[in-house]
Amino acid sequence: MSYTTVPGELLRVAEDPSPTEVFALLDDEYARALLAATSHRPMTATELSNDCEMSLSTVYRRLDALEDCGLVAARTQIADDGHHVDVYEAQMDELTVCLTEGAFDVSLSVESKTHEFADALVDLWEGL
């Protein structure tokens, strides 16, 4: 099945995540499996459920948490049959954790083509 990106669809980009949230997610085997799977290619929740062998409800809960931290981004796409489906893609190329004066700081480095596409779309839209 092939998908087409919905015109005007903007990605939700999170602020720098809290260290507590990131550490909790990376400690969760299901979240790690979803993050690893979506780092290869964008996938639907159903594909992730099958590939990672977990229930759809577990997939959606973990994807919501990963999205809130900016580790995964969702895009709505249109399938060949006309139905809309969300696909998820890992957004983390590098995670840096710093400990300075007793406080943790977490920053994400993202060089995803998805972000490049979103930026190009915003530029195009603003240019109209």
Backbone as a chain_set.jsonl record, in Angstrom:
{"seq": "MSYTTVPGELLRVAEDPSPTEVFALLDDEYARALLAATSHRPMTATELSNDCEMSLSTVYRRLDALEDCGLVAARTQIADDGHHVDVYEAQMDELTVCLTEGAFDVSLSVESKTHEFADALVDLWEGL", "coords": {"N": [[0.846, -1.167, 0.0], [0.539, 2.255, -0.787], [1.203, 5.617, 0.307], [0.1, 9.015, 0.488], [1.117, 12.222, 1.448], [-0.911, 14.381, 3.37], [-1.914, 17.484, 2.131], [-0.792, 20.53, 3.586], [-0.466, 19.504, 6.112], [1.029, 19.805, 9.174], [3.825, 18.998, 11.157], [3.879, 18.083, 14.587], [5.963, 19.545, 16.808], [7.881, 19.078, 19.612], [8.909, 20.953, 22.512], [12.156, 21.105, 24.139], [12.441, 18.053, 25.761], [11.498, 16.963, 29.111], [13.977, 15.733, 31.328], [13.166, 13.685, 33.079], [10.889, 12.567, 31.835], [12.018, 11.616, 29.427], [13.956, 9.776, 30.382], [12.244, 7.936, 31.627], [10.788, 6.99, 29.421], [12.829, 5.833, 27.853], [13.503, 3.811, 29.519], [11.453, 2.105, 29.26], [10.553, -0.843, 27.748], [8.718, -1.198, 25.634], [8.389, 1.375, 24.535], [11.011, 1.819, 23.691], [11.208, -0.18, 21.716], [9.334, 0.725, 19.824], [10.461, 3.178, 19.124], [12.874, 2.321, 17.999], [11.888, 0.794, 15.819], [10.563, 2.744, 14.274], [12.675, 4.209, 13.465], [13.732, 3.132, 11.229], [11.926, 3.381, 9.103], [8.971, 5.327, 8.287], [6.008, 4.288, 9.964], [2.735, 2.824, 10.347], [0.421, 2.651, 13.139], [-0.744, 0.138, 13.243], [1.063, -1.407, 11.736], [3.252, -1.157, 13.433], [2.249, -2.421, 15.708], [2.04, -5.062, 14.8], [4.735, -5.618, 13.968], [6.207, -5.155, 16.324], [4.981, -6.758, 18.081], [2.879, -6.069, 19.994], [-0.065, -4.862, 21.696], [-2.526, -2.77, 20.065], [-3.508, -0.713, 21.685], [-1.44, -0.399, 23.536], [0.592, 0.398, 21.797], [-0.451, 2.899, 20.875], [-0.561, 4.35, 23.321], [2.167, 4.48, 24.054], [3.221, 5.734, 21.765], [1.962, 8.242, 21.943], [3.218, 9.261, 24.248], [5.895, 9.256, 23.365], [5.665, 11.067, 21.277], [4.914, 13.387, 22.666], [7.309, 13.982, 23.901], [8.82, 14.621, 21.741], [10.253, 12.681, 20.454], [9.197, 11.077, 18.522], [7.381, 11.67, 15.532], [4.206, 12.315, 14.069], [2.479, 11.928, 10.986], [-0.242, 12.629, 8.874], [-1.437, 10.597, 6.356], [-2.714, 9.779, 3.099], [-4.102, 6.826, 2.047], [-4.002, 4.53, -0.771], [-6.631, 3.687, -1.091], [-8.09, 5.853, -0.27], [-8.54, 6.275, 2.433], [-7.586, 7.87, 5.512], [-4.547, 7.789, 7.329], [-2.367, 7.705, 10.107], [1.132, 7.979, 10.15], [4.142, 7.157, 11.776], [7.302, 8.44, 12.726], [10.603, 8.159, 13.858], [12.272, 10.797, 15.52], [14.661, 11.304, 16.595], [17.965, 11.791, 16.25], [20.154, 12.139, 17.753], [20.638, 12.058, 21.216], [21.371, 14.028, 23.92], [22.6, 14.141, 27.152], [23.202, 16.172, 29.835], [24.804, 16.854, 32.907], [24.729, 19.376, 35.033], [25.705, 21.309, 37.667], [24.118, 19.808, 39.456], [21.722, 19.429, 38.066], [19.899, 17.855, 35.494], [20.053, 18.097, 31.967], [18.438, 17.679, 28.953], [18.826, 17.319, 25.518], [17.746, 17.203, 22.147], [18.901, 16.136, 18.985], [17.951, 16.583, 15.782], [17.779, 15.524, 12.515], [15.975, 14.944, 10.525], [14.384, 13.978, 7.465], [11.712, 14.369, 7.456], [11.309, 16.66, 9.018], [12.623, 18.473, 7.358], [10.908, 18.418, 5.172], [8.587, 19.418, 6.372], [9.448, 22.01, 7.063], [9.937, 23.055, 4.501], [7.366, 22.986, 3.485], [6.047, 24.814, 5.165], [7.446, 27.149, 4.474], [6.682, 27.342, 1.778], [3.888, 27.664, 2.05], [3.741, 30.055, 3.519], [4.733, 31.725, 1.602], [2.719, 32.099, -0.194]], "CA": [[0.0, 0.0, 0.0], [1.328, 3.481, -0.784], [0.561, 6.717, 1.001], [0.379, 10.367, 0.045], [1.005, 13.157, 2.551], [-2.032, 15.306, 3.29], [-1.425, 18.856, 1.968], [-1.011, 21.412, 4.725], [-0.246, 18.791, 7.377], [2.236, 20.237, 9.851], [4.259, 18.117, 12.212], [3.907, 18.61, 15.941], [7.33, 19.492, 17.29], [7.905, 19.354, 21.042], [10.024, 21.69, 23.095], [13.088, 20.15, 24.736], [11.702, 17.213, 26.715], [12.028, 16.924, 30.471], [14.82, 14.551, 31.525], [12.398, 12.627, 33.744], [10.057, 11.914, 30.826], [12.881, 10.891, 28.494], [14.519, 8.62, 31.081], [11.16, 6.961, 31.822], [10.492, 6.369, 28.129], [13.934, 4.977, 27.434], [13.517, 2.665, 30.424], [10.297, 1.291, 28.903], [10.915, -1.7, 26.608], [7.795, -0.983, 24.524], [8.737, 2.656, 23.914], [12.277, 1.617, 22.968], [10.937, -0.981, 20.515], [8.658, 1.592, 18.856], [11.442, 4.157, 18.67], [13.799, 1.61, 17.097], [11.179, 0.41, 14.589], [10.266, 3.929, 13.461], [13.923, 4.82, 12.991], [14.037, 2.537, 9.922], [11.004, 3.959, 8.117], [7.684, 5.685, 8.887], [5.122, 3.128, 10.077], [1.431, 3.034, 10.968], [0.269, 1.991, 14.438], [-1.022, -1.281, 12.982], [2.342, -2.025, 11.366], [4.062, -1.231, 14.656], [1.648, -3.449, 16.563], [2.434, -6.362, 14.249], [6.185, -5.782, 13.977], [6.736, -5.133, 17.687], [4.197, -7.74, 18.838], [2.202, -5.484, 21.149], [-1.437, -4.473, 21.388], [-2.682, -1.428, 19.503], [-3.663, 0.264, 22.764], [-0.095, -0.161, 24.059], [1.29, 1.172, 20.771], [-0.93, 4.276, 20.897], [-0.146, 5.001, 24.569], [3.603, 4.773, 23.986], [3.433, 6.733, 20.712], [1.568, 9.539, 22.494], [4.289, 9.701, 25.147], [7.068, 9.541, 22.532], [5.36, 12.289, 20.531], [4.959, 14.49, 23.625], [8.723, 14.301, 24.158], [9.478, 14.98, 20.492], [11.084, 11.576, 19.976], [8.492, 10.518, 17.363], [6.432, 12.603, 14.925], [3.139, 11.681, 13.293], [1.985, 12.616, 9.791], [-1.426, 12.012, 8.295], [-1.27, 10.29, 4.943], [-3.883, 9.201, 2.437], [-3.795, 5.539, 1.416], [-4.533, 4.37, -2.13], [-8.078, 3.504, -1.039], [-8.716, 7.104, 0.142], [-8.604, 6.401, 3.888], [-6.494, 8.59, 6.169], [-3.831, 6.995, 8.315], [-1.189, 8.365, 10.659], [2.387, 7.242, 10.149], [5.029, 7.651, 12.823], [8.716, 8.377, 12.364], [11.514, 8.591, 14.918], [12.82, 12.132, 15.29], [15.872, 11.444, 17.39], [19.226, 11.358, 15.675], [21.106, 12.133, 18.854], [20.128, 12.509, 22.494], [22.478, 14.43, 24.769], [22.237, 14.367, 28.548], [24.26, 16.875, 30.565], [24.59, 17.068, 34.334], [25.408, 20.617, 35.385], [25.317, 21.848, 38.967], [23.069, 18.987, 40.058], [20.502, 19.379, 37.258], [20.024, 17.209, 34.195], [19.543, 18.795, 30.801], [18.316, 16.761, 27.822], [18.567, 17.99, 24.244], [17.613, 16.312, 20.999], [19.411, 16.564, 17.689], [17.081, 15.986, 14.776], [18.111, 15.855, 11.129], [15.047, 14.097, 9.783], [13.817, 14.472, 6.223], [10.356, 14.79, 7.775], [11.389, 18.047, 9.423], [12.969, 19.253, 6.177], [9.681, 18.514, 4.399], [7.685, 20.321, 7.086], [9.974, 23.361, 6.912], [9.713, 23.453, 3.114], [5.931, 23.204, 3.336], [5.743, 26.074, 5.842], [7.991, 28.216, 3.62], [5.829, 27.431, 0.609], [2.588, 28.172, 2.476], [3.899, 31.464, 3.876], [5.045, 32.468, 0.395], [1.524, 32.28, -1.029]], "C": [[0.894, 1.233, 0.0], [0.507, 4.607, -0.159], [0.983, 8.035, 0.393], [0.208, 11.291, 1.246], [-0.154, 14.105, 2.314], [-1.481, 16.721, 3.162], [-1.743, 19.695, 3.204], [-0.793, 20.765, 6.077], [1.075, 19.241, 7.978], [2.554, 19.27, 10.975], [4.22, 18.837, 13.55], [5.332, 18.458, 16.454], [7.342, 19.917, 18.75], [9.073, 20.258, 21.396], [11.01, 20.653, 23.623], [12.356, 19.362, 25.817], [12.318, 17.287, 28.105], [12.863, 15.655, 30.615], [14.049, 13.382, 32.147], [11.562, 11.85, 32.744], [10.903, 11.066, 29.875], [13.452, 9.645, 29.147], [13.461, 7.534, 31.27], [10.829, 6.237, 30.521], [11.594, 5.42, 27.692], [14.094, 3.761, 28.334], [12.396, 1.684, 30.088], [10.598, 0.481, 27.637], [10.003, -1.489, 25.407], [8.122, 0.315, 23.79], [10.037, 2.525, 23.123], [12.062, 0.841, 21.677], [10.278, -0.125, 19.434], [9.622, 2.626, 18.286], [12.415, 3.518, 17.684], [13.121, 1.283, 15.768], [10.939, 1.615, 13.688], [11.522, 4.654, 13.002], [14.322, 4.276, 11.616], [13.211, 3.159, 8.805], [9.74, 4.384, 8.839], [6.745, 4.479, 8.868], [3.798, 3.54, 10.709], [1.404, 2.317, 12.319], [0.016, 0.495, 14.254], [0.249, -2.025, 12.597], [3.231, -2.18, 12.596], [3.556, -2.304, 15.597], [2.076, -4.839, 16.106], [3.933, -6.607, 14.37], [6.759, -5.905, 15.379], [5.992, -6.088, 18.623], [3.657, -7.168, 20.14], [0.815, -5.022, 20.725], [-1.48, -3.057, 20.84], [-2.811, -0.379, 20.599], [-2.308, 0.596, 23.391], [0.7, 0.694, 23.089], [0.868, 2.638, 20.852], [-0.512, 5.016, 22.167], [1.323, 5.405, 24.512], [3.911, 5.818, 22.915], [3.048, 8.129, 21.19], [2.662, 10.105, 23.384], [5.546, 10.074, 24.357], [6.881, 10.84, 21.748], [5.436, 13.514, 21.446], [6.384, 14.928, 23.925], [9.475, 14.686, 22.888], [10.363, 13.888, 19.922], [10.506, 10.92, 18.732], [7.549, 11.6, 16.844], [5.425, 11.818, 14.1], [2.78, 12.574, 12.113], [0.745, 11.879, 9.323], [-1.171, 11.812, 6.814], [-2.551, 9.684, 4.409], [-3.44, 7.934, 1.722], [-4.413, 5.506, 0.019], [-6.053, 4.276, -2.144], [-8.812, 4.747, -0.544], [-8.82, 7.3, 1.643], [-7.382, 7.156, 4.407], [-5.859, 7.687, 7.213], [-2.647, 7.83, 8.825], [0.003, 7.439, 10.554], [3.332, 7.942, 11.115], [6.472, 7.432, 12.416], [9.548, 8.885, 13.534], [12.124, 9.928, 14.541], [14.148, 12.34, 16.002], [17.064, 10.897, 16.631], [20.272, 11.247, 16.776], [20.437, 12.701, 20.095], [21.323, 12.815, 23.381], [21.953, 14.721, 26.165], [23.431, 15.017, 29.233], [23.848, 17.009, 32.026], [25.423, 18.28, 34.729], [24.836, 21.144, 36.697], [24.107, 21.126, 39.544], [21.774, 18.889, 39.278], [20.812, 18.723, 35.915], [19.427, 18.097, 33.118], [19.567, 17.811, 29.641], [18.063, 17.586, 26.577], [18.577, 16.954, 23.124], [18.229, 16.95, 19.775], [18.599, 15.82, 16.646], [17.507, 16.463, 13.399], [17.243, 15.017, 10.197], [14.574, 14.765, 8.497], [12.396, 14.95, 6.456], [10.353, 16.255, 8.186], [11.734, 18.937, 8.241], [11.731, 19.463, 5.322], [8.731, 19.511, 5.048], [8.141, 21.763, 6.945], [9.727, 23.887, 5.501], [8.237, 23.775, 2.885], [5.521, 24.526, 3.98], [6.233, 27.247, 4.998], [7.11, 28.435, 2.396], [4.508, 28.094, 0.951], [2.687, 29.659, 2.791], [4.182, 32.323, 2.664], [3.849, 32.724, -0.502], [0.836, 33.6, -0.769]], "O": [[1.9, 1.264, 0.708], [-0.722, 4.548, -0.108], [2.081, 8.163, -0.149], [-0.761, 11.15, 1.991], [-0.361, 14.578, 1.197], [-0.664, 17.134, 3.985], [-2.821, 19.582, 3.788], [-0.929, 21.434, 7.101], [2.127, 19.078, 7.36], [1.656, 18.781, 11.66], [4.489, 20.035, 13.638], [5.847, 17.342, 16.522], [6.864, 21.001, 19.086], [10.079, 20.322, 20.689], [10.737, 19.454, 23.566], [11.722, 19.95, 26.693], [13.491, 17.625, 28.266], [12.494, 14.61, 30.079], [14.261, 12.227, 31.777], [11.52, 10.62, 32.788], [10.542, 9.933, 29.558], [13.44, 8.57, 28.548], [13.746, 6.349, 31.094], [10.616, 5.025, 30.514], [11.317, 4.32, 27.213], [14.747, 2.788, 27.955], [12.392, 0.556, 30.58], [10.866, 1.053, 26.58], [10.46, -1.588, 24.268], [8.131, 0.348, 22.559], [10.153, 3.055, 22.018], [12.663, 1.163, 20.652], [10.625, -0.237, 18.258], [9.592, 2.912, 17.089], [12.74, 4.108, 16.655], [13.715, 1.473, 14.707], [11.096, 1.52, 12.471], [11.441, 5.61, 12.232], [15.144, 4.873, 10.92], [13.713, 3.43, 7.714], [9.45, 3.856, 9.912], [6.691, 3.741, 7.884], [3.741, 4.479, 11.502], [2.26, 1.479, 12.604], [0.512, -0.319, 15.032], [0.491, -3.136, 13.068], [3.882, -3.209, 12.777], [4.346, -3.017, 16.216], [2.431, -5.689, 16.923], [4.358, -7.672, 14.819], [7.695, -6.672, 15.602], [6.328, -6.21, 19.8], [3.92, -7.682, 21.227], [0.554, -4.816, 19.54], [-0.594, -2.245, 21.109], [-2.284, 0.725, 20.464], [-2.055, 1.749, 23.74], [1.404, 1.615, 23.503], [1.72, 3.525, 20.893], [-0.145, 6.189, 22.1], [1.683, 6.526, 24.874], [4.757, 6.689, 23.12], [3.736, 9.1, 20.874], [2.999, 11.285, 23.29], [6.186, 11.085, 24.644], [7.823, 11.614, 21.578], [5.959, 14.556, 21.05], [6.638, 16.107, 24.175], [10.652, 15.041, 22.955], [11.144, 14.139, 19.003], [11.232, 10.28, 17.97], [6.983, 12.36, 17.63], [5.752, 10.788, 13.51], [2.774, 13.8, 12.218], [0.687, 10.651, 9.37], [-0.747, 12.728, 6.108], [-3.367, 9.147, 5.159], [-2.525, 7.957, 0.899], [-5.24, 6.349, -0.325], [-6.696, 4.727, -3.092], [-10.035, 4.716, -0.407], [-9.158, 8.396, 2.09], [-6.299, 7.094, 3.826], [-6.542, 6.92, 7.892], [-2.015, 8.563, 8.064], [-0.104, 6.246, 10.837], [3.315, 9.165, 11.248], [6.831, 6.4, 11.848], [9.235, 9.917, 14.128], [12.455, 10.162, 13.379], [14.69, 13.446, 16.002], [17.167, 9.693, 16.395], [21.151, 10.385, 16.74], [19.745, 13.716, 20.022], [22.191, 11.964, 23.575], [20.981, 15.458, 26.335], [24.538, 14.478, 29.213], [22.68, 17.248, 32.334], [26.652, 18.226, 34.757], [23.636, 21.391, 36.813], [23.183, 21.757, 40.057], [20.806, 18.317, 39.779], [21.837, 18.995, 35.29], [18.418, 18.767, 33.338], [20.591, 17.182, 29.374], [17.19, 18.454, 26.57], [19.317, 15.97, 23.162], [18.098, 18.153, 19.553], [18.562, 14.59, 16.626], [17.585, 17.666, 13.147], [17.723, 14.458, 9.211], [14.388, 15.982, 8.454], [11.914, 15.833, 5.747], [9.489, 17.016, 7.751], [11.201, 20.04, 8.124], [11.516, 20.557, 4.8], [8.138, 20.348, 4.366], [7.318, 22.652, 6.73], [9.347, 25.045, 5.33], [7.904, 24.724, 2.176], [4.735, 25.278, 3.404], [5.514, 28.231, 4.827], [6.825, 29.573, 2.021], [4.051, 28.983, 0.233], [1.827, 30.441, 2.385], [3.906, 33.523, 2.678], [3.947, 33.483, -1.467], [-0.183, 33.899, -1.392]]}, "num_chains": 1, "name": "protein.A"}
